[in-house]
Amino acid sequence: MSGLREGLEIEDGNRGRRVAGRVAGDIRRHNRAVVLELVRNLGPVSRAEVARAARLSPATVAEIIGELVREGLVRVAGEGPSTGGRPPALVELDPEARSAVGLEIGPRTLTAVVTDLNAAVKVRVEKPSKMVEGAKVTAGQVEAIFEQILQEVPEAAENSLGVGVAVPAPILRSRGTRFDPPSDPEWGGLDVPELISRKFDAPVLVDNDANARALGEFLFGAGRGASNMLYVIAHWGVGGALVVDGDLRRGADGGAGEIGHTVIEVDGPPCGCGGYGCLEAFAGRAGIARRARRALKLAGRDRLGGVDLDDLKVRHVVQAARDGDELAARVLEETGQYLGIGVANAINVLNPEVVVLGGSTVEIGEMVTGPLVRVARRRALPGMAEGTRIVKGELGEDAGAVGAAALVLRELFAVSVPEAVRRTVV
């Protein structure tokens, strides 16, 4: 590290010194995040083991860990086995040192959580969503849910690292952090950070629900330990997110991962995005209900499980399938097949180590996930198909809110430790 600093400081004038100081500061912050992430994953662990894993000098690691102990983020956790000399002190993350707040704004529910540093949920608040009623009503719900959090956890505002928010829409850099669902031009828009700052004095990070859930699963769930992961969410719509070499990839404008709007049938049904034949048009909730109604009409039936066609929802299809209705079961099997085609296409393009599946449609279970996995493995290229694990997410019904909290927590922990950076800073 000293060699890098000296190399930058040979520039003449104030500008060179400013650049050197900024780069040194960036390296210092990176090293700190790497050390904290290793302590989180390996602890209780000795300073020497952290230094070896991070490829940093023992002196640098000792200085950083000392700083983290003084801040209360890391604590001493006893002594390790001696190798002939004095037993090494072991350190570990103190998960209760700080907290993070996560909020998922969804079409069916609003869910907020307060987590510790390991993303374990300490407080949970859920309300039925009124998102369909527009931006103004949704804003009122968001304010109300934060008022409730502050009532239940008064210390959350002071102790929190920040607030993460997951929304069911792309968050494009060119549009800032404004939540504006593209499938509903009349909905209005919501400046989420400005809204939350009225009730909660903390940094606010906003991302789409697939990115947030992906980050949560990557750091704390089914993707933990992988370097390359594809996350697919199938619920009201169908979305996706990609982690490459430990980094969440957002694309040129922040819209990467929209697997639901890849076309799987050129002359397919219309999609909410304005296109035709999108995966979401077949496997989103509206698409599932539409296909079920069409199948019933072709079969000469006007009801399913006692429900009229005009009132048919996905939950009715699921219940009928569980009750033994073969037509309903076929609709869910086709849903899995369509999703499997989308996953196979993504595997062929991205070659991830693991595909993590989430969302309410995945929660239906084997009737959907069975055909999904079979079709994905059959249609993906040989080699990549066998080499890719396809698993259900581990964060469950709180995946969106916990993933939103992970947007904040990942600012504390290093998501990736690139080899080029490791070589530079040793």
Buried (B, 14 or more C-beta within 10 A) or exposed (E): BEEBEEEBEEEEEEEEEEEBEEBBEEBBEBBBBBBBBBBBBBBBBBBBBBBEBBBBBEEBBBBBBEEBBEEEBBBEBEEBEEEEEEEBBBBBBBBBBBBBBBBBBBBEBBBBBBBBBEBEBBBBBBBEBEBEEBBEBBBEBBBBBBEBBEEEBEEBBEBBBBBBBBBBBBBBEEEEBBBBBBBBEEBBEBBBBEBBBEBBEBBBBBBBBBBBBBBBBBBBBBBEEBBBBBBBBBBBBBBBBBBBEBBBBBEEEBBBBBBBBBBBBEEBBEBBBEBBBBBBBBBBBBBBBBBBBEBBEEEEEEEBBEBEBEEBBBEBBBBBBBEEBEBBBBBBBBBBBBBBBBBBBBBEEBBBBBBBBBBBBBBBEEBBBBBBBBBBBEBBEEEBBEEBEBBBBBBEBBBBBBBBBBBBBBBBBBBBBEEEBBEEBE
